[in-house]
Amino acid sequence: MAEFKWQSSNGRVQMAEFKSQSSNRRVQIAEFKSQSSNRRVQIAEFKSQSSNRRVQIAEFKSQSSNRRVQIAEFKSQSLNRKIAEFKSQSLNGRV
């Protein structure tokens, strides 16, 4: 883990790289910001060698009664699909 920052006041976490050799997964998170009523997650790259999937998420914003998910690229070799943008608004918090 290259960088991990935690502040209890606003709950901001910045993680440069997280690598787990046990499961052969590499996760690079550019910014993770968490508050009580608003969350913003930016993931630069998520790569799993076990399932051969690459997921790039530009912005993930979650609120108590509203969720917005924007996926820049989702590539799965098993399904071969690409999702440009996915938005879901629901009161139960399910996407």
N, CA, C and O atoms as a GROMACS GRO file, in nm:
protein
  380
    1MET      N    1   0.085  -0.116   0.000
    1MET     CA    2   0.000   0.000   0.000
    1MET      C    3   0.090   0.123   0.000
    1MET      O    4   0.164   0.147   0.096
    2ALA      N    5   0.084   0.198  -0.105
    2ALA     CA    6   0.176   0.310  -0.119
    2ALA      C    7   0.138   0.426  -0.029
    2ALA      O    8   0.224   0.484   0.039
    3GLU      N    9   0.012   0.462  -0.027
    3GLU     CA   10  -0.031   0.576   0.054
    3GLU      C   11  -0.170   0.550   0.109
    3GLU      O   12  -0.260   0.507   0.038
    4PHE      N   13  -0.183   0.578   0.234
    4PHE     CA   14  -0.314   0.564   0.298
    4PHE      C   15  -0.330   0.678   0.397
    4PHE      O   16  -0.251   0.689   0.491
    5LYS      N   17  -0.431   0.762   0.377
    5LYS     CA   18  -0.455   0.875   0.466
    5LYS      C   19  -0.595   0.865   0.522
    5LYS      O   20  -0.690   0.832   0.450
    6TRP      N   21  -0.608   0.895   0.648
    6TRP     CA   22  -0.739   0.890   0.711
    6TRP      C   23  -0.754   1.010   0.802
    6TRP      O   24  -0.667   1.036   0.885
    7GLN      N   25  -0.863   1.081   0.787
    7GLN     CA   26  -0.896   1.192   0.875
    7GLN      C   27  -1.032   1.166   0.935
    7GLN      O   28  -1.129   1.143   0.863
    8SER      N   29  -1.040   1.169   1.066
    8SER     CA   30  -1.166   1.137   1.132
    8SER      C   31  -1.268   1.248   1.122
    8SER      O   32  -1.388   1.225   1.140
    9SER      N   33  -1.223   1.371   1.092
    9SER     CA   34  -1.316   1.483   1.090
    9SER      C   35  -1.406   1.478   0.967
    9SER      O   36  -1.528   1.484   0.979
   10ASN      N   37  -1.347   1.467   0.849
   10ASN     CA   38  -1.428   1.461   0.728
   10ASN      C   39  -1.428   1.324   0.664
   10ASN      O   40  -1.500   1.302   0.566
   11GLY      N   41  -1.350   1.231   0.713
   11GLY     CA   42  -1.350   1.096   0.659
   11GLY      C   43  -1.297   1.088   0.517
   11GLY      O   44  -1.364   1.032   0.430
   12ARG      N   45  -1.178   1.144   0.491
   12ARG     CA   46  -1.121   1.142   0.358
   12ARG      C   47  -1.006   1.043   0.353
   12ARG      O   48  -0.915   1.046   0.436
   13VAL      N   49  -1.012   0.956   0.256
   13VAL     CA   50  -0.909   0.853   0.241
   13VAL      C   51  -0.852   0.862   0.101
   13VAL      O   52  -0.926   0.856   0.003
   14GLN      N   53  -0.722   0.875   0.090
   14GLN     CA   54  -0.655   0.873  -0.040
   14GLN      C   55  -0.563   0.752  -0.043
   14GLN      O   56  -0.471   0.740   0.038
   15MET      N   57  -0.588   0.664  -0.136
   15MET     CA   58  -0.509   0.542  -0.147
   15MET      C   59  -0.448   0.537  -0.287
   15MET      O   60  -0.521   0.532  -0.386
   16ALA      N   61  -0.318   0.538  -0.295
   16ALA     CA   62  -0.252   0.539  -0.424
   16ALA      C   63  -0.254   0.401  -0.489
   16ALA      O   64  -0.289   0.388  -0.607
   17GLU      N   65  -0.219   0.301  -0.414
   17GLU     CA   66  -0.215   0.166  -0.471
   17GLU      C   67  -0.238   0.064  -0.361
   17GLU      O   68  -0.186   0.076  -0.250
   18PHE      N   69  -0.316  -0.034  -0.395
   18PHE     CA   70  -0.337  -0.146  -0.303
   18PHE      C   71  -0.316  -0.274  -0.383
   18PHE      O   72  -0.382  -0.294  -0.485
   19LYS      N   73  -0.227  -0.359  -0.338
   19LYS     CA   74  -0.194  -0.481  -0.411
   19LYS      C   75  -0.199  -0.598  -0.315
   19LYS      O   76  -0.136  -0.597  -0.209
   20SER      N   77  -0.275  -0.698  -0.354
   20SER     CA   78  -0.285  -0.819  -0.273
   20SER      C   79  -0.232  -0.936  -0.355
   20SER      O   80  -0.292  -0.973  -0.456
   21GLN      N   81  -0.122  -0.992  -0.313
   21GLN     CA   82  -0.061  -1.102  -0.387
   21GLN      C   83  -0.135  -1.233  -0.365
   21GLN      O   84  -0.121  -1.326  -0.445
   22SER      N   85  -0.212  -1.242  -0.261
   22SER     CA   86  -0.279  -1.368  -0.232
   22SER      C   87  -0.388  -1.398  -0.335
   22SER      O   88  -0.406  -1.513  -0.375
   23SER      N   89  -0.459  -1.294  -0.377
   23SER     CA   90  -0.568  -1.316  -0.472
   23SER      C   91  -0.534  -1.264  -0.611
   23SER      O   92  -0.618  -1.267  -0.701
   24ASN      N   93  -0.410  -1.216  -0.630
   24ASN     CA   94  -0.364  -1.165  -0.759
   24ASN      C   95  -0.453  -1.052  -0.809
   24ASN      O   96  -0.499  -1.054  -0.923
   25ARG      N   97  -0.476  -0.955  -0.723
   25ARG     CA   98  -0.559  -0.842  -0.762
   25ARG      C   99  -0.482  -0.713  -0.740
   25ARG      O  100  -0.406  -0.699  -0.643
   26ARG      N  101  -0.503  -0.620  -0.831
   26ARG     CA  102  -0.438  -0.489  -0.821
   26ARG      C  103  -0.546  -0.382  -0.826
   26ARG      O  104  -0.626  -0.376  -0.919
   27VAL      N  105  -0.546  -0.300  -0.726
   27VAL     CA  106  -0.647  -0.194  -0.718
   27VAL      C  107  -0.576  -0.061  -0.700
   27VAL      O  108  -0.498  -0.045  -0.606
   28GLN      N  109  -0.603   0.032  -0.788
   28GLN     CA  110  -0.550   0.167  -0.776
   28GLN      C  111  -0.667   0.262  -0.754
   28GLN      O  112  -0.754   0.276  -0.841
   29ILE      N  113  -0.669   0.327  -0.640
   29ILE     CA  114  -0.777   0.419  -0.608
   29ILE      C  115  -0.720   0.559  -0.602
   29ILE      O  116  -0.630   0.586  -0.523
   30ALA      N  117  -0.772   0.648  -0.686
   30ALA     CA  118  -0.719   0.783  -0.690
   30ALA      C  119  -0.767   0.865  -0.571
   30ALA      O  120  -0.687   0.930  -0.505
   31GLU      N  121  -0.896   0.862  -0.545
   31GLU     CA  122  -0.949   0.940  -0.435
   31GLU      C  123  -1.071   0.871  -0.377
   31GLU      O  124  -1.158   0.823  -0.450
   32PHE      N  125  -1.076   0.868  -0.247
   32PHE     CA  126  -1.195   0.818  -0.178
   32PHE      C  127  -1.233   0.920  -0.073
   32PHE      O  128  -1.157   0.946   0.020
   33LYS      N  129  -1.350   0.976  -0.087
   33LYS     CA  130  -1.396   1.080   0.005
   33LYS      C  131  -1.530   1.040   0.062
   33LYS      O  132  -1.624   1.014  -0.013
   34SER      N  133  -1.539   1.035   0.192
   34SER     CA  134  -1.662   0.991   0.256
   34SER      C  135  -1.706   1.095   0.357
   34SER      O  136  -1.628   1.141   0.440
   35GLN      N  137  -1.833   1.130   0.348
   35GLN     CA  138  -1.892   1.219   0.447
   35GLN      C  139  -2.019   1.154   0.499
   35GLN      O  140  -2.055   1.044   0.458
   36SER      N  141  -2.087   1.222   0.589
   36SER     CA  142  -2.208   1.164   0.647
   36SER      C  143  -2.323   1.160   0.548
   36SER      O  144  -2.403   1.066   0.550
   37SER      N  145  -2.334   1.261   0.460
   37SER     CA  146  -2.447   1.268   0.369
   37SER      C  147  -2.405   1.258   0.223
   37SER      O  148  -2.492   1.253   0.137
   38ASN      N  149  -2.276   1.254   0.193
   38ASN     CA  150  -2.233   1.254   0.054
   38ASN      C  151  -2.104   1.174   0.043
   38ASN      O  152  -2.011   1.192   0.122
   39ARG      N  153  -2.098   1.087  -0.056
   39ARG     CA  154  -1.979   1.006  -0.079
   39ARG      C  155  -1.938   1.017  -0.225
   39ARG      O  156  -2.021   1.013  -0.316
   40ARG      N  157  -1.808   1.031  -0.244
   40ARG     CA  158  -1.754   1.037  -0.380
   40ARG      C  159  -1.636   0.940  -0.388
   40ARG      O  160  -1.543   0.947  -0.308
   41VAL      N  161  -1.643   0.851  -0.483
   41VAL     CA  162  -1.538   0.752  -0.500
   41VAL      C  163  -1.489   0.757  -0.644
   41VAL      O  164  -1.567   0.742  -0.738
   42GLN      N  165  -1.362   0.780  -0.660
   42GLN     CA  166  -1.301   0.778  -0.792
   42GLN      C  167  -1.199   0.665  -0.796
   42GLN      O  168  -1.102   0.664  -0.720
   43ILE      N  169  -1.222   0.570  -0.884
   43ILE     CA  170  -1.133   0.456  -0.897
   43ILE      C  171  -1.066   0.463  -1.033
   43ILE      O  172  -1.133   0.462  -1.136
   44ALA      N  173  -0.935   0.472  -1.033
   44ALA     CA  174  -0.862   0.486  -1.158
   44ALA      C  175  -0.860   0.355  -1.236
   44ALA      O  176  -0.887   0.352  -1.356
   45GLU      N  177  -0.827   0.248  -1.167
   45GLU     CA  178  -0.818   0.119  -1.236
   45GLU      C  179  -0.844   0.007  -1.137
   45GLU      O  180  -0.795   0.008  -1.024
   46PHE      N  181  -0.920  -0.088  -1.183
   46PHE     CA  182  -0.941  -0.210  -1.104
   46PHE      C  183  -0.918  -0.327  -1.198
   46PHE      O  184  -0.988  -0.342  -1.298
   47LYS      N  185  -0.822  -0.410  -1.165
   47LYS     CA  186  -0.787  -0.522  -1.252
   47LYS      C  187  -0.778  -0.648  -1.168
   47LYS      O  188  -0.708  -0.653  -1.067
   48SER      N  189  -0.851  -0.748  -1.210
   48SER     CA  190  -0.848  -0.876  -1.142
   48SER      C  191  -0.797  -0.981  -1.239
   48SER      O  192  -0.860  -1.008  -1.341
   49GLN      N  193  -0.683  -1.039  -1.207
   49GLN     CA  194  -0.624  -1.139  -1.297
   49GLN      C  195  -0.699  -1.271  -1.290
   49GLN      O  196  -0.692  -1.352  -1.383
   50SER      N  197  -0.770  -1.294  -1.183
   50SER     CA  198  -0.838  -1.422  -1.170
   50SER      C  199  -0.955  -1.432  -1.268
   50SER      O  200  -0.981  -1.539  -1.324
   51SER      N  201  -1.026  -1.320  -1.286
   51SER     CA  202  -1.142  -1.324  -1.374
   51SER      C  203  -1.118  -1.248  -1.504
   51SER      O  204  -1.206  -1.241  -1.590
   52ASN      N  205  -0.998  -1.189  -1.519
   52ASN     CA  206  -0.960  -1.117  -1.640
   52ASN      C  207  -1.060  -1.005  -1.671
   52ASN      O  208  -1.114  -0.997  -1.781
   53ARG      N  209  -1.082  -0.921  -1.572
   53ARG     CA  210  -1.175  -0.810  -1.591
   53ARG      C  211  -1.106  -0.679  -1.560
   53ARG      O  212  -1.022  -0.670  -1.469
   54ARG      N  213  -1.141  -0.578  -1.637
   54ARG     CA  214  -1.088  -0.444  -1.615
   54ARG      C  215  -1.205  -0.348  -1.601
   54ARG      O  216  -1.290  -0.338  -1.690
   55VAL      N  217  -1.207  -0.279  -1.491
   55VAL     CA  218  -1.316  -0.186  -1.464
   55VAL      C  219  -1.257  -0.050  -1.436
   55VAL      O  220  -1.174  -0.035  -1.346
   56GLN      N  221  -1.300   0.050  -1.511
   56GLN     CA  222  -1.261   0.187  -1.487
   56GLN      C  223  -1.385   0.266  -1.451
   56GLN      O  224  -1.478   0.278  -1.531
   57ILE      N  225  -1.388   0.318  -1.331
   57ILE     CA  226  -1.504   0.394  -1.285
   57ILE      C  227  -1.462   0.539  -1.269
   57ILE      O  228  -1.371   0.571  -1.193
   58ALA      N  229  -1.531   0.626  -1.343
   58ALA     CA  230  -1.494   0.767  -1.338
   58ALA      C  231  -1.543   0.833  -1.210
   58ALA      O  232  -1.467   0.903  -1.144
   59GLU      N  233  -1.668   0.810  -1.177
   59GLU     CA  234  -1.723   0.873  -1.057
   59GLU      C  235  -1.830   0.786  -0.997
   59GLU      O  236  -1.915   0.730  -1.067
   60PHE      N  237  -1.826   0.774  -0.868
   60PHE     CA  238  -1.931   0.706  -0.795
   60PHE      C  239  -1.977   0.798  -0.684
   60PHE      O  240  -1.900   0.833  -0.595
   61LYS      N  241  -2.104   0.836  -0.690
   61LYS     CA  242  -2.158   0.930  -0.593
   61LYS      C  243  -2.280   0.868  -0.530
   61LYS      O  244  -2.375   0.831  -0.599
   62SER      N  245  -2.279   0.857  -0.400
   62SER     CA  246  -2.388   0.791  -0.329
   62SER      C  247  -2.442   0.883  -0.221
   62SER      O  248  -2.367   0.943  -0.145
   63GLN      N  249  -2.573   0.892  -0.216
   63GLN     CA  250  -2.638   0.965  -0.109
   63GLN      C  251  -2.738   0.873  -0.042
   63GLN      O  252  -2.750   0.756  -0.080
   64SER      N  253  -2.809   0.924   0.056
   64SER     CA  254  -2.900   0.838   0.132
   64SER      C  255  -3.018   0.794   0.046
   64SER      O  256  -3.063   0.679   0.057
   65SER      N  257  -3.071   0.883  -0.038
   65SER     CA  258  -3.189   0.849  -0.117
   65SER      C  259  -3.162   0.859  -0.266
   65SER      O  260  -3.256   0.848  -0.345
   66ASN      N  261  -3.038   0.878  -0.308
   66ASN     CA  262  -3.010   0.897  -0.449
   66ASN      C  263  -2.869   0.844  -0.478
   66ASN      O  264  -2.774   0.875  -0.406
   67ARG      N  265  -2.857   0.766  -0.583
   67ARG     CA  266  -2.728   0.714  -0.624
   67ARG      C  267  -2.705   0.743  -0.772
   67ARG      O  268  -2.795   0.726  -0.854
   68ARG      N  269  -2.584   0.787  -0.803
   68ARG     CA  270  -2.547   0.811  -0.941
   68ARG      C  271  -2.417   0.737  -0.968
   68ARG      O  272  -2.318   0.754  -0.897
   69VAL      N  273  -2.418   0.655  -1.069
   69VAL     CA  274  -2.302   0.574  -1.102
   69VAL      C  275  -2.265   0.600  -1.248
   69VAL      O  276  -2.346   0.580  -1.338
   70GLN      N  277  -2.144   0.645  -1.269
   70GLN     CA  278  -2.093   0.664  -1.405
   70GLN      C  279  -1.975   0.570  -1.424
   70GLN      O  280  -1.875   0.579  -1.352
   71ILE      N  281  -1.986   0.482  -1.520
   71ILE     CA  282  -1.880   0.386  -1.548
   71ILE      C  283  -1.820   0.419  -1.683
   71ILE      O  284  -1.889   0.414  -1.785
   72ALA      N  285  -1.693   0.453  -1.685
   72ALA     CA  286  -1.628   0.491  -1.808
   72ALA      C  287  -1.608   0.370  -1.899
   72ALA      O  288  -1.635   0.376  -2.019
   73GLU      N  289  -1.561   0.262  -1.841
   73GLU     CA  290  -1.539   0.141  -1.921
   73GLU      C  291  -1.556   0.019  -1.832
   73GLU      O  292  -1.501   0.011  -1.722
   74PHE      N  293  -1.631  -0.074  -1.883
   74PHE     CA  294  -1.643  -0.202  -1.815
   74PHE      C  295  -1.622  -0.310  -1.920
   74PHE      O  296  -1.701  -0.322  -2.014
   75LYS      N  297  -1.516  -0.386  -1.906
   75LYS     CA  298  -1.482  -0.486  -2.006
   75LYS      C  299  -1.472  -0.621  -1.939
   75LYS      O  300  -1.393  -0.640  -1.846
   76SER      N  301  -1.550  -0.712  -1.986
   76SER     CA  302  -1.546  -0.848  -1.935
   76SER      C  303  -1.526  -0.943  -2.052
   76SER      O  304  -1.603  -0.941  -2.147
   77GLN      N  305  -1.425  -1.024  -2.045
   77GLN     CA  306  -1.399  -1.117  -2.155
   77GLN      C  307  -1.503  -1.227  -2.161
   77GLN      O  308  -1.525  -1.287  -2.266
   78SER      N  309  -1.566  -1.254  -2.049
   78SER     CA  310  -1.668  -1.359  -2.051
   78SER      C  311  -1.798  -1.312  -2.116
   78SER      O  312  -1.868  -1.389  -2.182
   79LEU      N  313  -1.829  -1.183  -2.096
   79LEU     CA  314  -1.955  -1.132  -2.148
   79LEU      C  315  -1.936  -1.035  -2.264
   79LEU      O  316  -2.027  -1.016  -2.345
   80ASN      N  317  -1.816  -0.973  -2.273
   80ASN     CA  318  -1.782  -0.881  -2.382
   80ASN      C  319  -1.883  -0.767  -2.392
   80ASN      O  320  -1.947  -0.747  -2.495
   81ARG      N  321  -1.895  -0.694  -2.283
   81ARG     CA  322  -1.989  -0.582  -2.283
   81ARG      C  323  -1.918  -0.454  -2.240
   81ARG      O  324  -1.820  -0.457  -2.165
   82LYS      N  325  -1.970  -0.343  -2.289
   82LYS     CA  326  -1.919  -0.212  -2.250
   82LYS      C  327  -2.038  -0.126  -2.208
   82LYS      O  328  -2.138  -0.117  -2.279
   83ILE      N  329  -2.026  -0.065  -2.093
   83ILE     CA  330  -2.132   0.022  -2.042
   83ILE      C  331  -2.076   0.163  -2.036
   83ILE      O  332  -1.978   0.189  -1.966
   84ALA      N  333  -2.139   0.254  -2.112
   84ALA     CA  334  -2.089   0.391  -2.115
   84ALA      C  335  -2.131   0.467  -1.990
   84ALA      O  336  -2.049   0.534  -1.926
   85GLU      N  337  -2.258   0.457  -1.956
   85GLU     CA  338  -2.306   0.530  -1.840
   85GLU      C  339  -2.424   0.457  -1.780
   85GLU      O  340  -2.512   0.408  -1.851
   86PHE      N  341  -2.425   0.450  -1.651
   86PHE     CA  342  -2.536   0.385  -1.581
   86PHE      C  343  -2.580   0.475  -1.468
   86PHE      O  344  -2.501   0.511  -1.381
   87LYS      N  345  -2.708   0.510  -1.469
   87LYS     CA  346  -2.763   0.595  -1.364
   87LYS      C  347  -2.881   0.524  -1.300
   87LYS      O  348  -2.966   0.467  -1.369
   88SER      N  349  -2.884   0.527  -1.172
   88SER     CA  350  -2.994   0.465  -1.100
   88SER      C  351  -3.035   0.556  -0.986
   88SER      O  352  -2.952   0.602  -0.907
   89GLN      N  353  -3.163   0.580  -0.978
   89GLN     CA  354  -3.217   0.658  -0.868
   89GLN      C  355  -3.325   0.575  -0.803
   89GLN      O  356  -3.427   0.544  -0.865
   90SER      N  357  -3.304   0.540  -0.680
   90SER     CA  358  -3.402   0.461  -0.610
   90SER      C  359  -3.396   0.494  -0.463
   90SER      O  360  -3.291   0.530  -0.410
   91LEU      N  361  -3.508   0.482  -0.398
   91LEU     CA  362  -3.515   0.514  -0.256
   91LEU      C  363  -3.466   0.399  -0.169
   91LEU      O  364  -3.428   0.421  -0.054
   92ASN      N  365  -3.464   0.279  -0.222
   92ASN     CA  366  -3.420   0.167  -0.141
   92ASN      C  367  -3.268   0.149  -0.147
   92ASN      O  368  -3.213   0.066  -0.074
   93GLY      N  369  -3.201   0.225  -0.231
   93GLY     CA  370  -3.056   0.219  -0.235
   93GLY      C  371  -3.002   0.103  -0.315
   93GLY      O  372  -2.888   0.062  -0.293
   94ARG      N  373  -3.081   0.050  -0.406
   94ARG     CA  374  -3.033  -0.061  -0.489
   94ARG      C  375  -3.009  -0.011  -0.630
   94ARG      O  376  -3.088   0.066  -0.686
   95VAL      N  377  -2.898  -0.057  -0.686
   95VAL     CA  378  -2.862  -0.017  -0.821
   95VAL      C  379  -2.892  -0.133  -0.914
   95VAL      O  380  -2.870  -0.123  -1.035
   0.00000   0.00000   0.00000
